[in-house]
Amino acid sequence: MRSPQLFPFGPLWAGDKAHAPQHPAHDAGTICATVSGQWRRLIRPFDPRLDVGLFQIGGDNERGRPVSGGGQRASGAGCADGRDVGATGGRDATGAPRFDQPVPPGGYLWWYIDAISDDGERGLTIIAFVGSVFSPYYAQALQRGAADPENHCTLNVALYSRRGKRWTMTERSKKSMQRDATHYQIGPSSLRWNGKWLEIDINERGVPLPLAVRGTVRLHPAALSTYHTTLDDNGRHRWGPLAPCARVEVALTDPAQTWTGHAYLDSNEGDEPIHRPFREWDWSRATLADGSTAVICDVQQKQGPDRLLGLRFAPDGSHTEFTPPPRQTMPPTAWRIARRMRSEGAAPVRIASMLEDTPFYERSILQSRLFGQDVTSMHETLNVPRLESAMVQWMLKWRMPRWG
């Protein structure tokens, strides 16, 4: 996110009250969106060595110590301790996307992409879900007992530019999806890994305005990563990047746009609903001057200590741990979601652009300091109690339609 052109996006994407008076026509504060963040039952009992790079912290500004040591990328495949466990984390043993991984009842698996154009004028996020964790229909099914995640699949696409945004998230049932090792079909849209790049064919339509999103996005990894780790004390929720440093080619017919830029791909998986262990999390990723990607995940559990993850991924796929700087409190969103960001120095974190501002989730582009550099980060905050509320669940049906 190096381009200085990127962050006059703010007036066009603003959901922040500070921007609204100047640009009321572009206030996105009423738009409900989804989140970025995969889960499958552990193949073996929980192994604390999976916690490479994960910290436990006791206070807002207390820097934790690593639970276990770690450094460069694991010598083996499939897991951070180097043991080959087959398909897990939405990837195969080489780190390539793999779409046929089993997901347990009530669980979830998702692949997340974000990208910014080289000129800083456009951006996107794409999330492909098996078991949509933000689905009100999945939540209702879980209340009735065991629920099949394959009956709640969706492709969430969000496009951002100076001219506005488009956002789609239509849920599909099991009869409208197919998946195997290299291909995931979700209604009329699909993801396919061809051995070199990930291709996403998009054919979606938004709500409440039925604006179409059609075209192709190709993500080219600089290298694949096999790193993944747990996010909760019980090891039932896991995260890891597949392509932390990547390039993207975007060719859309509706809205018409063609561009290239830098991109990021990760995945999350869980053996249970996301609301069980978590209260809140803040996640960010920044592209550094040397082309590496720094990721910070700041997790608050409902029970147990906060957990803090800091990792720096090089373009060759290797990684090193780092202790994130102190936490800074930021102004709440228009929906009064509290948010935090870790930044070096005394200068406050700046909100460059507010992308999504919803009752339970925010996505924004922030400017802060890390590794002695001024960096620009994609940032997300998820408030799980808000997501669980009956009012939010009712509202989500208006933004996440379900088709057969």
C-alpha positions in Angstrom: 0.0 0.0 0.0 2.7 2.4 -1.0 0.8 4.7 -3.4 0.1 8.1 -1.9 -3.0 8.3 -4.2 -4.7 5.5 -2.2 -6.0 7.5 0.7 -7.9 10.3 -0.7 -10.4 7.3 -0.9 -11.7 8.6 2.4 -14.2 11.1 1.2 -15.8 8.5 -1.1 -15.8 5.6 1.3 -16.4 7.5 4.5 -18.6 6.0 7.2 -16.8 8.0 9.8 -18.7 10.9 11.2 -15.7 13.1 10.8 -16.0 12.8 7.0 -19.8 12.8 6.7 -20.5 16.5 7.1 -18.1 17.3 4.2 -19.2 14.4 2.0 -22.7 13.4 3.0 -23.5 11.9 -0.4 -20.8 9.3 0.1 -21.5 8.2 3.6 -21.3 4.4 3.7 -22.2 4.3 7.4 -25.4 2.4 6.8 -23.8 -0.4 4.8 -23.6 -3.8 6.4 -20.7 -5.9 5.4 -18.8 -9.0 6.3 -15.5 -9.8 7.8 -12.2 -11.2 7.0 -10.6 -14.1 8.9 -11.2 -21.1 8.7 -11.8 -24.0 10.9 -11.6 -27.8 10.9 -11.4 -30.3 13.7 -7.9 -31.0 14.8 -6.4 -34.1 13.2 -4.5 -34.7 16.3 -5.0 -33.4 19.9 -4.1 -29.8 20.4 -0.3 -29.2 20.2 0.9 -26.0 21.8 3.7 -25.9 19.2 1.0 -24.7 16.7 1.2 -21.4 18.6 4.4 -20.2 16.9 4.3 -16.5 16.9 1.3 -16.2 19.3 1.5 -14.1 22.5 -0.6 -13.9 25.6 -1.0 -10.5 27.0 -2.4 -9.2 30.3 -3.1 -5.5 29.5 -3.6 -3.0 26.8 0.0 -2.1 26.4 1.8 -5.1 27.8 4.0 -6.8 25.4 3.7 -10.5 25.6 6.3 -13.3 25.3 6.1 -16.0 22.6 4.3 -19.1 23.8 6.9 -21.1 21.8 9.9 -20.2 19.8 9.8 -19.9 16.1 11.4 -18.2 13.2 11.5 -19.2 9.6 8.9 -21.1 7.7 8.2 -24.6 8.8 10.4 -27.3 7.4 7.5 -29.6 6.7 4.1 -29.0 5.2 0.6 -28.5 6.5 1.3 -27.1 9.9 3.6 -24.7 11.8 5.4 -27.4 13.7 6.5 -29.0 10.4 4.4 -32.2 10.6 2.6 -33.3 7.5 -1.1 -33.5 8.4 -2.6 -33.3 4.9 -5.2 -30.7 3.9 -5.9 -28.2 6.6 -6.2 -24.5 6.7 -7.8 -24.5 3.3 -4.5 -25.5 1.6 -2.5 -28.5 0.5 0.9 -29.6 1.7 2.6 -27.0 -0.4 0.5 -24.1 0.8 -1.6 -24.0 -2.4 -5.4 -23.4 -2.0 -7.3 -26.6 -1.6 -11.1 -26.4 -1.6 -12.2 -29.9 -0.7 -11.3 -29.8 3.0 -14.0 -31.3 5.3 -15.7 -28.8 7.6 -17.5 -30.1 10.7 -21.1 -29.4 11.5 -21.4 -25.9 12.9 -17.8 -25.1 11.7 -16.5 -22.8 9.0 -13.8 -22.3 6.4 -13.1 -19.2 4.4 -10.5 -17.7 2.0 -9.9 -14.0 2.2 -8.3 -11.7 -0.5 -7.7 -8.0 -0.4 -6.0 -5.9 -3.1 -5.1 -2.3 -3.9 -4.3 -1.0 -7.4 -0.8 0.3 -8.1 -2.2 3.8 -8.6 -4.1 3.7 -5.3 -7.4 4.5 -7.0 -9.1 1.1 -6.6 -9.4 -1.7 -4.1 -11.3 -4.9 -3.4 -11.9 -7.6 -0.9 -13.2 -11.1 -1.7 -14.2 -13.8 0.9 -15.4 -17.3 -0.1 -17.1 -19.1 2.7 -18.0 -22.7 3.5 -20.3 -22.1 6.4 -20.8 -18.4 6.4 -20.1 -17.2 10.0 -22.1 -14.0 9.4 -25.1 -15.8 8.0 -28.4 -15.3 9.9 -29.7 -18.5 8.2 -26.7 -20.5 9.4 -27.3 -19.1 12.9 -30.9 -20.2 12.8 -29.9 -23.6 11.7 -27.4 -23.9 14.5 -30.1 -23.1 17.0 -32.1 -26.1 15.8 -29.0 -28.4 16.3 -26.2 -29.6 14.1 -26.0 -27.6 10.9 -24.3 -28.4 7.6 -21.8 -25.7 6.6 -22.0 -26.7 3.0 -25.7 -25.5 3.0 -24.5 -22.0 3.8 -21.9 -21.0 1.2 -21.3 -17.5 -0.2 -18.9 -15.3 -2.1 -18.6 -11.8 -0.7 -17.2 -9.2 -3.0 -16.6 -5.6 -2.2 -15.2 -3.1 -4.7 -13.9 0.3 -3.7 -13.0 3.3 -5.9 -13.4 7.1 -6.1 -16.6 6.6 -7.9 -18.2 4.6 -5.1 -18.5 1.0 -4.1 -20.3 -2.2 -4.9 -21.0 -5.0 -2.4 -22.5 -8.4 -2.8 -23.1 -11.4 -0.5 -25.7 -13.9 -1.7 -25.9 -17.2 0.2 -26.2 -20.5 -1.7 -27.5 -23.8 -0.5 -25.7 -27.2 -0.9 -27.5 -27.9 -4.2 -25.9 -24.7 -5.7 -22.3 -25.4 -4.7 -19.7 -27.9 -5.8 -16.1 -28.2 -4.6 -13.1 -30.4 -5.2 -9.4 -30.0 -4.5 -8.8 -27.2 -7.1 -12.3 -25.8 -7.7 -15.0 -24.2 -5.7 -18.3 -23.3 -7.4 -20.7 -21.1 -5.5 -23.8 -20.5 -7.5 -22.8 -18.7 -10.7 -19.3 -17.7 -9.3 -16.3 -19.9 -8.8 -12.7 -20.1 -7.6 -10.1 -22.2 -9.3 -6.4 -22.9 -8.6 -4.5 -23.9 -11.7 -1.2 -24.7 -10.1 0.2 -21.2 -10.6 -2.5 -18.7 -9.8 -5.9 -18.4 -8.2 -8.7 -17.3 -10.6 -12.0 -16.0 -9.3 -14.8 -15.8 -11.8 -17.4 -13.4 -10.4 -21.1 -13.2 -11.4 -22.9 -11.6 -8.5 -25.6 -9.0 -7.8 -25.8 -6.7 -4.9 -28.7 -5.6 -2.6 -30.6 -3.5 -1.9 -29.5 -1.9 -5.2 -29.3 -4.8 -7.7 -25.9 -3.7 -9.1 -24.0 -6.4 -10.9 -20.4 -7.4 -10.2 -19.1 -9.5 -13.1 -15.6 -10.4 -14.3 -12.4 -12.1 -13.4 -9.8 -11.6 -10.7 -6.4 -13.4 -10.8 -4.1 -13.6 -7.8 -0.5 -14.5 -8.4 1.4 -15.5 -5.3 5.1 -14.4 -5.0 5.4 -17.6 -2.9 3.2 -19.9 -1.0 3.2 -20.2 2.8 2.4 -23.3 4.9 2.3 -21.3 8.2 -0.9 -21.5 10.3 -1.6 -21.2 14.0 -4.5 -21.2 16.5 -6.3 -18.1 17.7 -8.1 -19.5 20.8 -6.9 -21.3 23.9 -8.6 -24.6 22.9 -7.1 -24.7 19.4 -10.5 -24.9 17.6 -10.0 -21.8 15.5 -7.1 -21.4 13.2 -5.6 -18.8 10.8 -2.8 -18.6 8.3 -1.8 -16.8 5.1 -1.5 -18.7 1.8 0.0 -15.9 -0.2 0.9 -13.0 2.1 2.8 -11.3 -0.8 1.0 -11.4 -4.1 0.0 -9.5 -7.3 -3.5 -9.2 -8.7 -5.0 -8.8 -12.1 -8.6 -7.4 -12.2 -10.7 -7.5 -15.3 -14.3 -6.7 -14.6 -17.0 -6.1 -17.2 -19.5 -4.7 -14.7 -18.5 -2.3 -13.4 -16.0 -1.9 -16.2 -12.5 -1.7 -14.8 -9.1 -3.3 -15.5 -6.2 -2.9 -13.1 -3.2 -4.5 -11.4 -1.9 -4.2 -7.9 -0.5 -5.9 -4.8 -2.6 -8.4 -2.9 -2.9 -10.7 0.0 -4.6 -14.2 0.5 -5.2 -16.0 3.8 -7.7 -18.4 5.3 -9.5 -19.1 8.6 -11.2 -22.2 9.8 -13.1 -23.3 12.9 -14.5 -26.5 14.4 -17.4 -24.5 16.0 -19.3 -21.3 15.6 -17.1 -18.2 15.8 -19.1 -16.6 18.6 -18.2 -19.3 21.2 -14.7 -18.4 22.1 -14.3 -14.8 20.9 -15.5 -11.4 22.2 -13.6 -9.1 19.8 -10.7 -9.0 17.4 -8.7 -6.4 15.6 -6.7 -7.6 12.5 -4.4 -5.7 10.2 -1.9 -6.3 7.5 0.6 -3.8 6.0 3.0 -4.0 3.0 6.5 -2.8 4.1 9.1 -1.0 2.1 11.1 -4.2 1.3 7.9 -5.9 -0.1 7.3 -8.0 3.0 3.9 -8.1 4.7 3.4 -7.6 8.4 0.3 -9.1 10.1 -1.0 -8.2 13.6 -4.0 -10.1 15.1 -5.2 -8.8 18.5 -7.8 -11.2 19.9 -10.0 -10.9 23.0 -11.5 -14.2 24.2 -14.7 -14.5 26.2 -12.7 -16.6 28.7 -9.0 -16.6 29.0 -6.3 -14.0 28.3 -6.0 -11.8 25.3 -3.9 -13.3 22.5 -1.6 -11.3 20.3 0.0 -12.4 17.0 2.7 -10.6 15.1 4.3 -12.0 12.0 6.3 -10.6 9.1 6.2 -12.6 5.8 8.9 -12.2 3.2 8.2 -12.4 -0.6 9.9 -15.8 -0.6 7.3 -17.2 1.8 9.5 -17.3 4.9 8.3 -15.6 8.1 9.7 -14.2 11.3 7.9 -13.3 14.5 7.9 -9.8 16.0 6.4 -8.3 19.2 3.8 -5.8 18.1 4.1 -2.3 19.5 1.7 -0.9 22.2 -2.0 -0.7 21.5 -3.6 2.6 20.6 -7.2 3.3 21.2 -9.0 4.9 18.2 -12.2 6.8 18.0 -15.3 4.6 17.8 -17.1 4.1 14.5 -20.4 5.7 13.7 -22.0 2.5 15.0 -20.0 3.0 18.3 -17.7 0.0 17.6 -14.6 0.4 19.7 -11.4 -0.2 17.7 -7.7 -0.5 18.4 -4.4 -0.5 16.4 -0.9 -1.2 17.4 1.6 1.5 16.4 5.1 2.7 17.2 5.7 6.2 18.6 3.4 8.8 20.1 1.7 10.0 16.9 -1.9 8.8 16.8 -3.1 6.3 14.2 -4.8 8.1 11.3 -8.0 6.8 9.6 -7.2 7.2 5.9 -10.4 5.7 4.6 -13.5 4.1 6.2 -14.5 1.2 4.0 -17.2 -0.5 6.0 -19.0 0.7 9.1 -21.7 -1.8 10.3 -23.3 -2.6 13.7 -20.8 -5.4 14.4 -17.9 -4.9 12.1 -15.7 -2.2 10.6 -13.1 -2.3 7.8 -10.8 0.7 7.3 -7.4 1.8 5.9 -5.2 3.2 8.6 -1.8 4.9 8.6 0.6 4.2 11.5 4.2 3.3 12.2 5.8 -0.2 12.2 9.5 -1.2 12.0 10.4 2.4 12.0 8.3 3.1 8.8 5.2 4.9 8.1 2.8 2.2 6.9 -0.6 1.9 5.5 -2.7 -1.1 6.8 -5.9 -2.8 5.9 -7.6 -3.1 9.3 -10.7 -4.9 10.6 -12.6 -5.0 13.9 -15.2 -7.6 14.7 -17.5 -7.2 17.7 -19.0 -10.7 18.3 -21.6 -9.8 20.9 -23.0 -7.3 18.4 -23.1 -10.0 15.7 -25.1 -12.3 18.1 -27.8 -9.7 18.9 -31.3 -10.4 17.6 -31.6 -7.0 16.0 -28.3 -7.4 13.9 -29.4 -10.9 12.9 -32.7 -9.5 11.6 -30.9 -6.7 9.8 -28.4 -9.1 8.1 -31.2 -10.7 6.1 -31.6 -7.5 4.2 -28.0 -7.4 3.1 -27.3 -11.2 2.7 -30.1 -12.7 0.6 -30.3 -16.5 0.3 -31.0 -18.3 -2.9 -31.3 -22.0 -3.7 
